[in-house]
Amino acid sequence: MNNYSRETKDEIIRLHLKEGRTIKSLTQEYHLGSGTLQYWLRELRKECQNNPYIEEVTLSFEESKRLILEIRELKKENEF
């Protein structure tokens, strides 16, 4: 069982939420056990429920992620 520093966890979560990296790609790259990143994300959401500012920032990350994925899809469509 690997123990990851808070900084490493935060970076992996940031890559997922802000840069739109998939859970699968991050678990493979960082050799995470199945469900580990999902657990970290669940814990973050629980923390955010009690703090309106953090929740707002998290929602901004989620919106950024959605927009990044949408832009990627549109770029793929335009390549054809």
JOQUIDA-V858330 format. One line per field, one symbol per residue. psi: psi as a letter, one per 20 degrees, with the letter a starting at -180 (. if undefined). burial: + if it has 24 or more other ideal C-beta (glycine too) atoms within 12 Angstrom, else -. A space follows every 50 residues. Layout:
psi = ???
burial = ???
This chain:
psi = pqpprhgggggggghgghijqqgghhhggjlqqpighhgggggghghhhi ohgggggghggggggghghgggghgghhh.
burial = --------+--++++++--++-+--++--+-+---++--++--+------ -------+--+---+---------------
